[in-house]
């Protein structure tokens, strides 16, 4: 799977959810970790990348600079940022976020196709991640969620 995002991050109805499998750069997981975060301004951030440590780097960048300013380099990752007003921004393998987007739900990462199927059938964000964990070898370690606090 190197070169493709590993993890599953889902947003629906004010909830950002993700699996917790720690990726080591190989097939062997290295424990669990937090993949979704509440930023200083109250926004929610979730990221999927095949490069260990890159999600944390992108999170710090967004926390300090927001989604309007391009990153200093092209980054191989997928990310979702949901602002406290509900505006959704999407990032994929580039230097800039797209948005604000209007969407009932979103899913990124290696388990996104499984999660999108679950979401289409009415699943909430956490259940969609559970479905992805059951079907995607790159997602695992349980589910964590963050609820959006509206401005």
N, C-alpha and C positions, 0 to 999 in steps of 0.2 A: 504493500500500500504506500510506500514512500512516494512523495510527490503529490499525494491526494490528502485532503483534509481528513483527520481522524477524530471522531467524537460525534455527538449529536446535540445540537442546541435548537430549541423550539420556543417560539413566542405565540401566545394566544390569550386574548381577553385579559391583558394586564399582567400575565405571568410569563416569566422567562424560566425555562427548565433546561437542564443538561445532565448528561451522564457524568460520572466521576472517574472513569478509567484513566490512569496516568500512562501516557505514551512515552516510551523510552527511545523511539527511533527504530524499534524492531517489533516482532510479533509478541514479545514477552512484556506484559504490563508491569509497571514498577510501583504499584500501589494506587492510591486514589488522590485526587486533587480537586480543587474548586475551579470551575471553568466559567462561571458566571459571577458578575460583580456589580455592586452598586457604586457608581462613580460619585465624586464629590458633589456634583450638581444634582444628584438624585436620579440620573439616567441609569438604565440597566445596560450592561455590556456582556456579550457572549462571543466566544471565538473558537474556531476550529482551524488547526494548522498541523502539517506533518513535521514541523520543526520544534523540538522541545525548547521552551523558553520564549518563543516568538509571541505567543498569546499575551504573556505578561508584558512584553515590550510594547505591543500595540495598545494594550489597555492603558499603560502609563502615558503613552502618546496622546490617546483620546482624552484621558482625564485631564491632561495639562493643556491641550490645544483644541479640543472639540472635534466635530466631524466636518467642519467647513474647510479647514486648512489641510492641504495635501501632506502626506507623510514625507519624510526626507528621502525615502527610497521606496522602490517597489517591494511590496511584502507579499509573500505567498501564504495567504490565509483567507478565510471567510469570517465575517463578523457581523453581528447585529447590534445596533445601539437603539434603545428605545428611550426617548426623552420623557421627562415627567409630564409633559403635555400630551403624550401618546404618539408623537411623531416618530416614525421608524426609519432608520438609515441602515443601508446594506453595503458591505465591503467585500470585494472578491479580487484577489490576486492583482492588486494595483497600488495606487498611491492616494486614491480619493474615495470617499463614501458617496453613495447614491441616495438621494432622498430629499425631502421626506416622501416616503411611500405610503400608499393606502393599501392595506392588506388585512384580510380577516385573520390570517395566520401566516407564519413563516417557519421554515426549518432549514438548517445548514448542517454540513458535515457529512461524514461517511454513511450515517444512518438516516439521512434526510428523506430518502425515498420511502423508507418504511414509516417514518414519522408522518410524512405528508399523506400517506394512505390512511393512517389512523386519524389524522386531523380531518380529512375529507369525510370520514365516517362519523365525525362528531366528538372525537376524543379531546380531552383537555390537554394542556401542554405536558404535564407530568406523565399522563398515560401514554401519550405519543412517544415520549422518550423511553418508557418501559417497553413499548413495542419495538422500537429501534434496538434496544439492548438485547431483546430476545432474538433478533434477526441479523444484526450486524456485529461481526467479530471485533470491530474496532471501537465499539461502544460497550460500556459495562461499569461495574463498581457502584451501582445504585443511582438514584435520581436526587438532584437538589433543585430547589425552586427559589425564585425571588419574585415578590409581588411589586408591581409598579405603584409608587405613591404619587398620585396625580397632583399637579401644581394647582 
